[in-house]
């Protein structure tokens, strides 16, 4: 991506990682500009929210320890995402990041 595109979308990309409300704010604020860097990180955060919901369901209905393990993995992936958003890089989270980009490709 072009440096100017990254610099313009960096703040919204970081905001997208700040809870579900931050994600909604980033989507709404980016609807006019359609910055691809911001939408990359929005798609990553949507995937992380799905991972979080999955970990909560596993913790509630399957096994508390397994659900907690999934939650820790989700948290580490969240740290990974927000770290690279703040560095201005569009690097997908490990393992599922490319899938999130594919699944949510209509968000742009």
N, C-alpha and C positions, 0 to 999 in steps of 0.2 A: 504494500500500500504506500501511497505517497505520504511523505512526512507531514504535509499540510493537512491531509485528511486525518491522519493519526492525531495530530495536535488539536484539531477541531473537535474530534470525537472522544478524546481521552477522558475528559471530565464526566461525560455521560456514561462512558464505559465503566468507570469506577463506581458511579452512582448506581448502575444496574446491579452491582453486587451487594448493595446495602439493603437487604431484606426484600420482601415481595413488593413493598411500597416503592422502594428505590427502582425496582425493575419497571414498574408501571410508569413512574415518572420519566425514566430514561426512554421508554418506548414513546410516550406522548411527546416529550420534548424533541425527539429525533424524527418525528413523522414528516416535518417540513424539510429538514436538511437531508434526510436519508443517508446519513454517514455510514459507510460500510463497516468501519472499524467499530463503531458503537453497536451496530446490529450483530456483528460477530460475537461480541461479549454478551449481548442480550440473549442470543441463542444458547450460549454456554450457561448462563444463569438459569434459563428455563429448564435446561437439562439437570442442573444441580437441584432445582426445586423438585423435580420428579424423583431424583435420587433421595432427597430428604423425605418425601412422602413415602417412598418405598421403605426406607429404613425405619420410619415410624410404624408402618404397618407390620413389618417383620418383628419389631420390638413388641408390639401389642399382641399379635396373634400367633407368632411362631416361637420366638425365643428372645428373651431380653438381651442376653449376651451377644447373640448374632446381630440383632437390631442395633445395639450400641456399636458394634464393630463397623456396620455399614454407615452409621452416623459419623464415626471418626474418619472413615474413608471419604465421605462427602465433605466433611470439614476441611480435610487436607486438600481436596480438589478445589474447594472454594478459595482457600489461601493461594493455591497455585494460580487460579483465574484472576483474582484481584491483584496479585503480584505482577503478572504479565500485563494486565490492563494499565497498571500504574507505570510500567516500564515502556508502554507504548508498543507492545508487541501483540500480534494476533496469533497466539500459540494456543491450540486446543488443549483441554485438560486431558490427562492420560486416559487411555483405553476408550472411553466413551465420547470424547470431545468431537471427533470426526462424525460420529453417529448423530450427535446433537445438531451439528451443522446441516447434516443431510435431512434429519427429521423436521427441522424448523426452517428449511430453506425458503419457505413462503414469507417469512418475516424479513422484510427488507424495504 
